[in-house]
Amino acid sequence: MSDKPNLFVRIIRRIWWVINNTRKLLLNLLFFGIVIVLLASSGKDNAVAPPDGAALVLNIAGSLVEQKKPTDPFDEISRDIYGQSKETETLVGDVLKAIKAAKTDDNIKMLVIATGGMSWGSLSKLQDIGAAINDFKESEKPVYAVGGGYSQAQYYLASYADKIFMNHEGNVSLDGYSRYRMYHKGLLDKLKVNSHIFRVGTFKSALEPYLRDDMSPAAKTANMAWLDDLWGTYVHDVAKARELTPEQVNLPIDEYLTALNAAGGDMAKTALNLGLVDVIDSDLNITKALVDVVGQSENKMSYNKIAMNDYLSYRDRQPTAYSPSKSNIAIVVAKGTILNGNQPTGTIGGVSTSKLLRKARLDDDIKAVVLRIDSGGGSAYASEQIRTEVSALQAAGKPVVASFGSVAASGGYWIAATSDKIIAQPTTITGSIGIFGMINTFENSLATIGVYTDGVGTKEMAGLSITRDLPQGFKALMQSHIEHGYRQFLSLVAKGRNMTVEQVDQIAQGRVWSGEKAFEFGLVDQLGNFDDAIKAAAQLANLEDYSTKVIEKTLTPMEQFYRDVFNAAIDSMGIEPQSQTVIGKLLGEVESNLNTFNSFDDPQHAYLFCMECSR
């Protein structure tokens, strides 16, 4: 019989060959076209200067983050070509930098908050930007917010504007905060997967999806407590900014329905009647209102403006004012899940993050370090690697201030536990002092299809495998190891925060707290933002004249080239972030959960991770 594929298979292969190679050709043409443009423009200053009397547009795109993940330009461009949604990120630091510069820039006449492309931002990050907008207002320049509609995060920033414009077909969504998770014990039972769980802590609920089909009462109590704290802060801030009462912002659904019916079902008019927005109109008329303030753009197509990224590029090329010749406060960002080994930017690596801290320790010019943490934890082994480097800095006479961002829980708290000072924002999610281990075995799953594992070993633990049940001795060993890890966690916190182990245990047990509550309990030394952490580091190091230096993993020349190419492609193609479909969001949530646990690689299967704290 001939091994040659049949005609149908050959046709399908040929069609796929044509499609695949056409795709590669288009991408290569696009890539090399951008390369030619970059080479042709090299050596030129392409920064766009702000027109006289322009508006600075805060066109935040994607998620607000402390540190960007590395981008694969080919993957990103491919997604754009095929209409797939991509993960866009905007640095909070960039937004703050732009607002601060615009305050004293005579070329900037007003600030426009345009958050239509912003998909997500934690409350602590939004508060930092809100504070910067309030500071900008001291210049007496107007601040307007414009949008087709406003999600909860988008509206928080818009509330700081002097006037909020919204399209007459838009809506303001104030849904509140929630924590819902997928529970799949039933699925594992059907697949006959055995989950061997080892944990300590009444509230350490990261593994509940493997143990039950719903959230435990203890987890509901703990989660509701910190969610109430965050929502109370959100409502308070928005009410204050809009000069409304908290009750007007936090309307129950039945009262909102009454207001909606009174407006004839018109959500935009309802938002106007409730005082949430100031003007509802067409996009054309909203643009005219902005033209009245700053004039028309040069091409007469819009109002006189400059986008945030263009403004930052221009500012970066301007001469800087005096600063100390040598930076003496190092900033190390620990953002993302804590994993072992070397990890890329946007993720914490036991080896890679330790190297950054070690670099600060060995730099004689550096006198203090601010460790900026935005992490729900991860590997216990990697967490201790990083904390050891923090201790080495202190032993070298360099104080370390831990600055908590949106999240600093479980392993994120472990790496900060013995810092000289911990500063968190009231809306930081922290705590989750607990530890767990998990190993899945598939002996029963395999048995259903007639596959078995058998043999002999010289000791009980010889031949450990996910295709066999775990020996009882190994299970006891793992539980003992996890309990030891919990005691170690308690001891570190007690030592670092001048508490007794018993005092820490009462507020530990894996429970999650808001930064405000953590401050009350002594887990945090001060409530404040990133700037407060820098000031605290300077004080601890007795520095009067100081400047900061971010120590981060440097890109290779090729990686930097790829990033420049990607950014040029995005700018030239005028790409806007796309919203995900409902199915896309569902699949993304499933993929995120699977990827989180799949990435765990602790050599001793022990994890300091807060699943509730993840987005």
RONULUM-415121 format. One record per residue (C-alpha): residue number from 1; x, y, z. Coordinates in pm, 1 decimal, padded with zeros to 6 digits, m for minus. Each point is the difference from the previous one (the first is absolute). Example, Ala and Ser with C-alpha at 12.3 -4.5 7.8 and 13.67 -1.06 7.14 Angstrom:
1  01230.0  m00450.0  00780.0;
2  00137.0  00344.0  m00066.0;
This chain:
1  00000.0  00000.0  00000.0;
2  00129.5  00346.3  m00092.3;
3  00109.1  00229.6  00285.0;
4  m00092.5  00302.7  m00209.1;
5  m00281.3  00207.7  00162.8;
6  m00335.5  m00001.5  m00176.1;
7  m00103.5  00285.4  m00228.7;
8  m00214.3  00178.0  00262.1;
9  00283.8  00009.0  00254.8;
10  00242.8  00129.5  m00262.4;
11  m00241.3  00279.6  m00096.0;
12  m00045.5  00103.3  00364.6;
13  00377.0  m00000.6  00054.8;
14  00054.0  00212.8  m00310.9;
15  m00266.1  00252.7  00105.6;
16  00153.6  00023.9  00347.1;
17  00348.0  00043.5  m00152.6;
18  m00127.5  00293.2  m00205.8;
19  m00178.9  00161.3  00295.9;
20  00291.4  m00047.2  00238.0;
21  00263.4  00132.5  m00236.7;
22  m00219.8  00293.9  m00101.7;
23  m00031.6  00087.9  00368.5;
24  00377.5  m00018.0  00045.2;
25  00054.6  00211.8  m00309.8;
26  m00235.8  00272.6  00121.2;
27  00162.0  00008.2  00342.5;
28  00349.4  00012.7  m00150.3;
29  m00099.0  00281.5  m00236.1;
30  m00147.0  00194.2  00291.8;
31  00302.7  m00068.2  00217.6;
32  00262.7  00098.5  m00254.4;
33  m00204.4  00302.2  m00101.9;
34  00010.7  00123.9  00358.5;
35  00372.2  m00079.9  00020.4;
36  00062.6  00216.9  m00307.8;
37  m00200.4  00285.3  00150.7;
38  00192.0  m00026.8  00327.0;
39  00336.7  m00006.2  m00175.3;
40  m00097.0  00293.1  m00221.5;
41  m00105.0  00204.8  00300.2;
42  00290.4  m00097.6  00224.3;
43  00190.8  00293.3  00138.5;
44  m00297.7  00231.7  m00037.7;
45  m00199.5  00141.2  00288.3;
46  m00351.3  m00122.2  m00076.0;
47  m00152.9  00107.6  00328.4;
48  m00323.1  00191.7  m00052.5;
49  00007.7  00336.0  00175.5;
50  m00327.9  00101.0  00162.7;
51  m00176.6  00272.7  m00199.8;
52  m00039.9  00330.8  00178.4;
53  m00297.0  m00002.5  00233.9;
54  m00069.1  m00371.0  m00053.2;
55  m00188.5  m00248.9  00212.5;
56  00193.3  m00292.0  00142.7;
57  m00210.3  m00311.3  m00059.6;
58  00033.1  m00278.1  00257.2;
59  m00091.5  m00273.0  m00248.2;
60  00078.5  m00291.8  00231.0;
61  m00000.8  m00331.4  m00187.6;
62  m00056.4  m00347.4  00143.5;
63  00091.3  m00080.2  00359.4;
64  00177.5  00233.6  00240.8;
65  00314.4  m00177.2  00120.4;
66  00311.9  00061.6  00207.7;
67  00221.8  m00173.8  m00253.2;
68  m00065.9  m00114.7  m00354.7;
69  00034.2  m00356.6  m00114.4;
70  00237.0  m00065.1  m00291.4;
71  m00172.8  00011.6  m00337.3;
72  00044.2  m00226.8  m00297.4;
73  m00039.5  00244.0  m00291.7;
74  m00077.6  m00272.6  m00251.8;
75  m00274.6  m00143.4  00217.7;
76  m00147.4  00343.4  00071.5;
77  00000.5  00110.9  m00363.4;
78  m00145.7  m00334.7  m00103.9;
79  m00282.9  00042.9  00249.7;
80  m00075.7  00343.4  m00141.2;
81  m00004.1  m00124.6  m00357.9;
82  m00239.7  m00282.0  00082.1;
83  m00224.7  00211.5  00222.9;
84  00085.6  m00179.0  00323.7;
85  m00004.0  00182.7  00332.1;
86  00339.2  00066.0  00155.2;
87  00113.2  00088.7  00349.0;
88  00099.8  00366.5  00005.9;
89  00164.5  00156.8  00303.5;
90  00064.0  00355.1  00117.3;
91  00251.3  00082.5  00270.3;
92  m00148.4  00188.4  00293.2;
93  00332.1  00180.0  00028.9;
94  m00036.3  00133.0  m00354.7;
95  m00344.6  00142.1  00074.6;
96  00123.1  00169.4  00318.3;
97  00306.5  00135.4  m00179.1;
98  m00210.3  00151.3  m00279.3;
99  m00245.3  00167.4  00237.5;
100  00278.9  00143.5  00215.4;
101  00183.8  00144.4  m00301.0;
102  m00317.3  00147.3  m00150.9;
103  m00077.3  00191.3  00318.9;
104  00284.7  00246.2  m00058.2;
105  00018.4  m00025.0  m00379.3;
106  m00118.0  00326.8  m00156.3;
107  m00076.7  m00180.9  m00326.0;
108  m00262.6  m00213.7  00174.1;
109  m00326.0  00187.8  00055.1;
110  m00220.4  m00279.6  00132.0;
111  m00014.5  m00367.4  00092.2;
112  m00239.2  m00240.7  m00172.8;
113  m00072.7  m00335.1  00164.8;
114  m00081.2  m00243.3  m00281.3;
115  m00011.0  m00346.3  00152.4;
116  m00206.0  m00176.2  m00267.2;
117  00291.7  m00234.2  m00072.5;
118  00069.5  m00083.8  00364.7;
119  m00110.5  m00352.2  00083.3;
120  00102.3  m00028.0  00364.9;
121  00170.3  00177.7  00285.9;
122  00015.0  m00089.9  00368.0;
123  m00137.9  00253.3  00245.4;
124  00340.0  00081.3  00149.5;
125  00138.6  00088.6  m00344.5;
126  m00307.5  00205.1  m00083.4;
127  00039.5  00188.2  00328.1;
128  00359.4  00092.3  m00087.4;
129  m00114.2  00143.7  m00333.3;
130  m00294.8  00174.9  00164.9;
131  00235.6  00168.7  00246.5;
132  00220.2  00113.8  m00289.9;
133  m00304.2  00148.7  m00177.9;
134  m00091.6  00192.6  00314.8;
135  00355.3  00131.0  00016.2;
136  m00024.6  00103.7  m00367.9;
137  m00311.2  00202.7  00081.6;
138  00212.1  00230.9  00214.3;
139  00124.0  00144.3  m00330.4;
140  m00359.2  00121.8  m00056.6;
141  m00001.4  m00173.6  m00338.6;
142  m00332.8  m00171.5  m00077.5;
143  m00040.9  m00378.6  00011.7;
144  m00264.2  m00162.6  m00219.5;
145  m00096.1  m00366.0  m00030.2;
146  m00138.4  m00132.0  m00329.1;
147  m00134.6  m00344.7  m00079.3;
148  m00260.0  m00198.0  m00185.0;
149  m00080.7  m00160.8  00335.1;
150  00183.9  m00079.0  00320.4;
151  00085.4  m00327.2  00168.1;
152  00052.8  00005.9  00374.6;
153  00377.1  00052.4  m00022.8;
154  m00034.0  00254.4  m00281.3;
155  m00259.7  00197.7  00193.4;
156  00220.0  00018.9  00309.2;
157  00255.0  00205.2  m00196.2;
158  m00271.6  00197.9  m00179.2;
159  m00148.2  00103.6  00335.1;
160  00306.9  00217.7  00064.8;
161  m00079.8  00215.1  m00305.4;
162  m00154.0  00346.1  00022.8;
163  m00252.4  m00109.7  m00259.7;
164  m00096.6  m00347.7  m00122.7;
165  m00124.0  m00040.1  m00358.2;
166  m00166.0  m00321.2  m00118.5;
167  m00153.0  m00108.6  m00328.7;
168  m00380.0  00014.6  00011.1;
169  m00011.9  m00375.5  m00064.0;
170  00242.6  m00083.2  00281.9;
171  m00028.3  m00126.9  00354.1;
172  00185.8  00015.5  00332.5;
173  00048.6  m00347.3  00150.0;
174  00051.8  m00008.4  00375.4;
175  m00034.7  m00371.0  00071.3;
176  00204.1  m00028.8  00319.3;
177  00282.8  m00241.4  00080.3;
178  m00031.6  m00376.8  00009.5;
179  00199.6  m00322.7  00028.3;
180  m00141.5  m00294.2  m00190.9;
181  00205.3  m00303.7  m00094.3;
182  m00043.3  m00320.3  m00194.5;
183  m00021.1  m00313.9  00213.8;
184  00079.0  m00327.9  m00169.1;
185  00002.1  m00272.6  00263.0;
186  m00297.1  m00158.6  m00177.3;
187  00197.5  m00012.2  m00325.0;
188  00302.3  m00153.6  00173.2;
189  m00225.7  m00261.3  00160.9;
190  m00143.9  m00090.7  m00339.3;
191  00351.2  m00028.6  m00140.6;
192  00102.9  m00196.0  00311.4;
193  00290.5  00234.9  00071.4;
194  00125.1  m00017.2  00359.0;
195  00104.1  00338.2  00143.4;
196  00229.0  m00035.2  00299.6;
197  m00023.2  00324.9  00195.0;
198  00232.7  00117.4  00275.4;
199  m00074.3  00334.8  00160.9;
200  m00007.1  00208.9  00316.0;
201  m00242.9  00281.7  00074.3;
202  m00374.8  00020.0  00045.2;
203  m00026.0  00261.4  m00275.3;
204  00262.4  m00135.0  m00241.6;
205  m00253.1  m00066.0  m00272.8;
206  00217.9  m00002.7  m00313.0;
207  m00060.0  m00373.1  m00036.7;
208  m00374.3  m00000.3  00061.7;
209  m00077.3  m00057.1  m00370.6;
210  00167.9  m00341.0  00038.5;
211  m00176.7  m00079.3  00326.1;
212  m00357.1  00115.4  m00047.5;
213  m00249.8  00133.8  m00251.3;
214  m00069.1  00330.4  00171.9;
215  00167.1  00265.6  00212.0;
216  00028.9  m00092.5  00367.1;
217  m00179.2  00214.8  00262.4;
218  00337.9  00099.6  00145.7;
219  00124.9  00117.1  m00341.1;
220  m00323.4  00190.7  m00064.3;
221  00034.4  00180.0  00333.2;
222  00363.1  00094.3  m00058.5;
223  m00049.9  00105.9  m00361.9;
224  m00309.2  00207.0  00076.6;
225  00189.5  00190.3  00269.5;
226  00274.6  00131.5  m00227.7;
227  m00234.6  00048.4  m00295.1;
228  m00217.3  00222.7  00220.6;
229  00310.0  00199.1  00097.3;
230  00093.2  00058.2  m00364.4;
231  m00352.8  00081.5  m00113.4;
232  m00048.6  00239.8  00290.5;
233  00315.0  00184.2  m00106.3;
234  m00108.2  00010.4  m00364.9;
235  m00340.5  00143.8  00089.2;
236  00152.9  00253.6  00240.3;
237  00255.9  00122.0  m00254.8;
238  m00248.5  00034.7  m00285.4;
239  m00261.2  00169.1  00219.3;
240  00259.5  00250.6  00121.2;
241  00128.1  00071.5  m00350.7;
242  m00352.6  00046.0  m00141.5;
243  m00135.2  00181.0  00308.3;
244  m00265.9  m00266.5  00047.8;
245  m00099.2  m00204.0  00302.2;
246  00121.0  m00360.7  00026.3;
247  m00363.3  m00108.7  m00024.5;
248  m00034.0  00175.2  m00337.6;
249  00301.2  m00188.3  m00134.4;
250  m00086.0  m00337.1  00153.1;
251  m00360.6  m00034.4  m00114.8;
252  m00173.8  m00335.1  00064.2;
253  m00125.1  m00164.5  m00317.8;
254  m00368.3  00075.4  00074.4;
255  00069.4  00373.2  00046.4;
256  00204.1  00007.2  m00319.6;
257  m00284.6  m00173.9  m00182.3;
258  m00240.5  00267.7  00125.2;
259  00233.1  00272.5  m00130.1;
260  00038.6  m00184.6  m00331.4;
261  m00376.1  m00031.5  m00046.4;
262  m00038.6  00369.8  00077.1;
263  00240.3  00070.3  m00285.9;
264  m00199.2  m00220.9  m00234.8;
265  00262.3  m00275.0  00006.0;
266  00271.8  00237.4  m00125.1;
267  00319.7  m00097.1  00187.9;
268  00193.9  00307.4  m00111.1;
269  m00275.9  00233.5  00118.2;
270  m00018.9  m00197.3  00326.7;
271  00372.7  00057.3  00059.7;
272  m00055.1  00371.3  m00066.8;
273  m00299.6  00018.7  00234.5;
274  00194.0  m00179.3  00276.0;
275  00286.2  00249.6  m00027.9;
276  00249.7  m00257.4  m00120.6;
277  00074.3  00194.1  m00320.6;
278  m00035.5  00364.7  m00098.4;
279  m00065.2  m00010.9  m00373.0;
280  m00151.2  m00264.1  m00230.1;
281  00031.4  00073.8  m00369.4;
282  00128.4  m00131.6  m00331.8;
283  00371.2  m00053.0  m00051.1;
284  m00002.6  00286.0  m00252.4;
285  m00139.5  00249.1  00249.7;
286  00230.1  m00122.4  00276.6;
287  00296.1  00063.9  m00230.7;
288  m00134.5  00350.4  m00070.1;
289  m00011.5  00067.7  00374.9;
290  00369.6  m00090.0  00022.9;
291  00079.2  00212.2  m00304.9;
292  m00154.6  00295.9  00183.8;
293  00268.6  m00038.3  00267.5;
294  00316.6  m00089.9  m00193.6;
295  m00086.8  00067.6  m00362.6;
296  00011.2  m00230.3  m00300.3;
297  00275.8  m00240.6  m00092.1;
298  00222.7  00090.7  m00292.8;
299  m00191.7  m00229.2  m00235.4;
300  m00336.4  00139.5  00125.5;
301  m00117.9  m00355.8  00072.4;
302  m00003.5  00024.2  00379.2;
303  00098.9  00224.5  00286.9;
304  00354.6  00121.1  00067.2;
305  00159.8  m00285.0  00194.0;
306  00295.1  m00227.2  00060.0;
307  m00025.3  m00365.2  00104.9;
308  00167.3  m00111.7  00322.0;
309  00265.6  m00222.1  m00161.0;
310  00096.8  00270.2  m00251.0;
311  00025.6  00249.6  00283.3;
312  00221.9  m00229.9  00205.0;
313  00226.8  m00066.3  m00299.6;
314  00036.9  00374.9  m00050.2;
315  00070.8  00064.9  00368.5;
316  00260.2  m00276.8  00015.9;
317  00204.0  00182.2  m00263.9;
318  00002.4  00330.3  00186.7;
319  00289.2  00110.3  00226.1;
320  m00062.9  m00098.9  00360.7;
321  00031.8  00217.9  00305.8;
322  00276.1  m00053.9  00254.6;
323  00007.2  m00329.9  00183.2;
324  00274.2  m00168.9  00202.3;
325  00271.8  m00134.6  m00230.0;
326  m00043.3  m00348.0  00145.1;
327  m00328.7  m00164.0  00092.5;
328  00002.3  m00123.7  00358.5;
329  m00340.5  m00166.2  00049.9;
330  m00063.0  m00315.8  m00200.3;
331  m00347.0  m00110.4  m00103.9;
332  m00057.2  m00368.4  m00065.4;
333  m00342.9  m00103.0  m00129.0;
334  m00135.9  m00343.3  00097.5;
335  m00312.7  m00038.6  m00210.6;
336  m00189.4  m00317.0  m00088.2;
337  00007.6  m00361.2  00113.9;
338  00310.3  m00112.3  00189.9;
339  00167.4  m00282.2  m00191.4;
340  00334.7  m00175.8  00019.1;
341  00308.0  00079.4  m00203.9;
342  00040.2  00281.9  m00249.5;
343  m00325.0  00158.2  m00111.7;
344  m00080.7  00276.5  m00251.3;
345  m00112.5  00348.1  00097.9;
346  m00351.8  00008.4  00135.9;
347  00058.1  m00320.5  00195.9;
348  00202.2  m00058.0  00315.1;
349  00280.9  m00253.9  m00015.6;
350  00176.9  m00140.6  00302.5;
351  00332.5  00036.6  m00180.3;
352  m00068.1  00300.9  m00224.9;
353  m00157.4  00221.6  00267.5;
354  00271.9  m00097.9  00248.1;
355  00258.2  00112.0  m00256.8;
356  m00161.5  00343.9  m00017.3;
357  00013.5  00037.1  00378.0;
358  00358.7  m00126.0  00001.5;
359  00089.4  00256.5  m00264.0;
360  m00131.3  00274.2  00229.6;
361  00199.1  m00143.5  00291.2;
362  00325.8  m00004.3  m00194.7;
363  m00046.9  00353.3  m00137.0;
364  00189.3  00232.5  00235.0;
365  m00204.6  00300.8  m00112.9;
366  m00324.5  m00160.9  00116.0;
367  m00078.4  00079.2  00363.2;
368  m00358.4  m00130.1  00029.4;
369  m00244.9  m00217.3  m00192.5;
370  m00373.8  00023.7  m00060.9;
371  m00146.3  m00340.0  m00082.8;
372  m00323.5  00067.3  m00188.5;
373  m00223.5  m00306.2  00032.2;
374  m00307.4  m00081.9  m00207.0;
375  m00036.7  m00374.7  00045.9;
376  m00231.6  m00261.5  00144.5;
377  00294.0  m00235.7  00059.0;
378  00101.6  m00332.5  m00145.0;
379  00288.2  m00235.8  00076.8;
380  00106.2  m00016.8  00366.1;
381  00355.7  m00090.8  m00101.4;
382  00034.9  00299.8  m00233.9;
383  m00162.0  00232.4  00254.9;
384  00261.5  m00090.4  00259.1;
385  00279.2  00047.0  m00255.3;
386  m00115.9  00357.4  m00053.1;
387  m00054.1  00071.7  00370.1;
388  00354.4  m00122.3  00070.7;
389  00132.5  00264.0  m00239.5;
390  m00206.5  00262.0  00183.3;
391  00171.0  m00107.1  00324.7;
392  00340.3  00019.5  m00172.1;
393  m00072.2  00361.1  m00098.4;
394  m00084.0  00084.3  00359.4;
395  00313.6  m00173.3  00124.0;
396  00197.0  00217.9  m00242.3;
397  m00143.6  00308.3  00170.2;
398  m00250.1  00080.7  m00274.6;
399  m00355.5  00041.0  00133.8;
400  m00281.7  m00160.7  m00195.6;
401  m00349.1  00148.5  m00018.1;
402  m00272.5  m00225.2  m00137.3;
403  m00258.5  00195.4  m00197.9;
404  m00323.8  m00193.0  m00055.3;
405  m00191.6  00065.6  m00321.0;
406  m00336.9  m00155.7  m00081.4;
407  00090.2  m00339.3  00147.6;
408  00269.8  m00119.2  00237.2;
409  m00131.7  m00320.7  00146.0;
410  00126.9  m00344.9  00098.6;
411  00340.1  m00031.7  m00174.3;
412  m00028.1  00369.5  m00083.8;
413  m00014.0  00071.4  00371.9;
414  00268.5  m00259.7  00083.2;
415  00267.3  00180.8  m00204.5;
416  m00081.2  00322.8  00189.0;
417  m00049.3  m00146.2  00347.5;
418  00339.7  00097.9  00140.8;
419  00037.9  00332.4  m00183.5;
420  00095.1  00306.7  00202.8;
421  m00336.5  00155.3  m00080.3;
422  m00317.6  m00107.5  m00177.0;
423  m00220.5  00263.4  m00161.4;
424  m00333.2  m00095.3  m00155.2;
425  m00293.4  00186.7  m00142.9;
426  m00334.6  m00033.3  00179.2;
427  m00135.3  m00196.2  m00299.1;
428  00296.6  m00237.2  m00031.1;
429  m00100.9  m00366.4  00024.8;
430  00242.6  m00166.4  00238.9;
431  00039.1  m00264.1  00269.4;
432  m00083.1  m00355.5  m00107.3;
433  00264.5  m00126.8  00241.5;
434  m00025.7  m00370.9  m00064.3;
435  00152.0  m00276.8  m00209.9;
436  m00121.6  m00300.2  m00196.3;
437  00114.7  m00287.6  m00215.0;
438  m00180.9  m00204.3  m00263.1;
439  00079.9  m00305.6  m00208.3;
440  m00247.8  m00158.0  m00241.6;
441  00022.7  m00369.4  m00079.8;
442  m00176.9  m00181.6  m00282.5;
443  00009.2  m00368.2  00094.0;
444  m00379.6  m00030.6  00002.2;
445  m00036.7  00194.7  m00324.3;
446  00242.8  m00234.2  m00173.2;
447  m00165.4  m00306.8  00149.2;
448  m00325.1  00085.5  m00180.3;
449  00178.8  m00048.0  m00332.1;
450  00191.5  m00306.3  00112.2;
451  00335.7  00158.9  00083.6;
452  00172.1  m00089.1  00328.4;
453  00335.8  00067.7  00164.5;
454  00169.8  m00271.9  00203.8;
455  00349.1  m00101.2  00105.0;
456  00237.1  m00011.7  00296.7;
457  00225.1  00248.0  00181.4;
458  00257.0  m00019.3  00277.2;
459  m00176.0  00266.7  00208.4;
460  m00358.0  00119.3  00040.2;
461  00065.4  00325.8  m00182.7;
462  00192.6  m00152.1  m00288.4;
463  m00182.5  00030.2  m00330.2;
464  m00232.2  00288.1  00095.3;
465  m00219.4  00067.8  m00298.8;
466  m00321.2  00176.7  m00095.8;
467  m00115.5  m00335.1  m00140.4;
468  m00005.3  m00155.0  00350.6;
469  m00160.5  00092.1  00329.2;
470  00231.0  00187.1  00236.3;
471  00142.9  m00211.5  00285.9;
472  m00142.7  00086.3  00342.2;
473  00348.0  00078.1  00127.4;
474  00051.0  00256.0  m00275.5;
475  m00335.9  00162.2  00074.8;
476  00095.2  00033.9  00366.0;
477  00337.6  00141.0  m00100.5;
478  m00161.6  00260.7  m00226.1;
479  m00247.8  00111.2  00266.8;
480  00281.6  00033.4  00252.4;
481  00201.0  00204.1  m00249.7;
482  m00296.3  00232.6  m00064.7;
483  m00060.1  00047.3  00372.4;
484  00369.2  00084.2  00043.1;
485  m00031.3  00256.2  m00279.9;
486  m00296.5  00160.7  00176.6;
487  00190.0  00024.0  00328.5;
488  00292.1  00152.1  m00188.6;
489  m00234.9  00254.9  m00159.5;
490  m00140.3  00096.3  00340.3;
491  00351.1  00036.1  00143.4;
492  00117.4  00221.6  m00286.6;
493  m00298.2  00231.8  00035.7;
494  00032.8  00008.8  00378.5;
495  00368.9  00087.2  m00023.5;
496  m00043.6  00257.9  m00273.8;
497  m00299.5  00178.7  00147.4;
498  00089.6  m00027.9  00370.9;
499  m00290.6  m00227.0  00090.8;
500  m00030.4  m00332.9  00173.8;
501  m00061.5  m00315.3  m00200.5;
502  m00335.3  m00037.4  00177.1;
503  m00103.5  00352.3  m00103.9;
504  00088.6  m00069.9  m00363.3;
505  m00183.5  m00333.4  00002.8;
506  m00322.5  00171.9  00107.3;
507  m00002.2  00216.9  m00313.2;
508  00164.8  m00256.1  m00229.8;
509  m00159.8  m00337.7  m00079.0;
510  00009.7  00093.0  m00368.8;
511  m00245.5  00289.8  00040.7;
512  00008.5  00290.5  m00244.4;
513  m00018.4  00358.5  00126.9;
514  m00022.8  00345.7  m00149.1;
515  00299.9  00226.1  00056.5;
516  m00203.0  00206.0  00243.6;
517  m00079.8  m00302.3  00217.9;
518  00357.6  m00128.2  m00029.3;
519  00121.4  00334.6  00135.6;
520  m00234.8  m00032.5  00298.1;
521  00138.1  m00347.7  00072.8;
522  00364.9  00101.2  m00034.9;
523  00072.7  m00194.7  m00319.3;
524  00069.1  00334.9  m00167.2;
525  00198.6  00284.8  00156.4;
526  m00144.7  00292.1  m00192.7;
527  m00277.4  00080.9  m00244.7;
528  00128.8  00186.4  m00302.2;
529  00093.0  m00017.1  m00364.8;
530  00316.0  m00064.2  m00197.2;
531  00132.4  00353.8  00051.9;
532  m00037.8  m00045.3  00376.1;
533  00210.6  m00316.1  m00024.2;
534  00279.2  00186.8  m00178.6;
535  m00005.3  00272.3  00266.4;
536  00010.5  m00264.3  00274.0;
537  00300.1  m00168.8  m00164.1;
538  00182.4  00334.3  m00017.7;
539  m00070.9  00065.6  00367.4;
540  00120.8  m00343.7  00107.4;
541  00321.3  00050.5  m00197.5;
542  00040.1  00359.7  00126.4;
543  m00009.7  00140.7  m00351.7;
544  m00097.0  00361.7  m00057.0;
545  00099.9  00023.7  m00364.9;
546  m00115.2  m00312.3  m00181.6;
547  m00121.1  m00137.6  m00329.7;
548  m00133.4  m00337.5  m00105.3;
549  00116.8  m00267.0  m00238.6;
550  m00212.3  m00289.1  m00123.4;
551  00198.7  m00321.9  m00006.3;
552  m00156.4  m00235.5  m00247.9;
553  00089.7  m00266.9  m00246.5;
554  00146.6  00170.9  m00304.6;
555  m00113.1  m00094.1  m00346.5;
556  00249.8  m00140.0  m00246.0;
557  00061.1  00218.8  m00308.2;
558  m00214.1  m00239.2  m00203.9;
559  m00285.4  00007.2  00256.1;
560  00012.0  00379.6  00005.3;
561  m00005.4  00004.0  m00378.1;
562  m00305.2  m00227.5  m00004.7;
563  m00176.1  00223.9  00252.2;
564  00073.2  00310.3  m00209.2;
565  m00128.5  m00177.2  m00310.0;
566  m00317.2  m00106.0  00178.0;
567  m00066.8  00348.5  00137.2;
568  00055.8  00150.5  m00343.6;
569  m00243.8  m00250.2  m00148.8;
570  m00266.1  00081.2  00255.0;
571  00039.6  00374.1  m00055.3;
572  m00001.4  m00026.1  m00379.1;
573  m00302.2  m00231.8  m00009.3;
574  m00201.6  00210.4  00244.9;
575  m00099.5  m00309.6  00195.4;
576  m00251.8  00036.3  00281.7;
577  m00051.8  m00267.5  00269.2;
578  m00288.5  m00232.3  m00075.4;
579  m00248.4  m00116.0  00259.9;
580  m00037.3  m00372.2  00051.2;
581  m00316.5  m00191.8  m00072.5;
582  m00184.4  m00177.1  00280.5;
583  00133.5  m00335.8  m00120.1;
584  00347.5  00146.9  m00024.2;
585  m00015.1  00121.4  00358.2;
586  m00123.3  m00340.6  00118.4;
587  00275.5  m00185.4  m00182.5;
588  00250.7  00253.9  00127.6;
589  m00106.4  m00062.3  00357.5;
590  00031.7  m00376.3  m00041.3;
591  00338.8  00038.7  m00167.2;
592  00119.6  00237.0  00274.8;
593  m00093.7  m00245.6  00276.1;
594  00168.3  m00289.4  m00177.4;
595  00312.8  00201.5  m00081.5;
596  00035.6  00115.9  00360.3;
597  00019.0  m00347.4  00143.8;
598  00186.3  m00138.0  m00300.1;
599  00276.2  00256.6  00054.3;
600  00055.9  m00099.5  00363.2;
601  00336.3  m00168.4  00017.0;
602  00106.7  m00003.3  00364.3;
603  00250.9  m00284.2  00049.6;
604  m00166.9  m00093.1  00329.0;
605  m00360.1  00051.9  m00121.9;
606  m00054.4  00279.7  00256.8;
607  m00174.8  00318.8  m00104.5;
608  m00067.8  00339.9  00152.1;
609  m00276.1  00113.6  m00232.5;
610  m00319.2  00200.4  00034.9;
611  m00247.8  m00100.9  m00267.7;
612  m00261.2  00249.2  00130.7;
613  00246.4  00281.7  m00060.5;
614  00040.5  m00070.0  m00369.1;
615  m00191.9  00213.7  m00243.3;
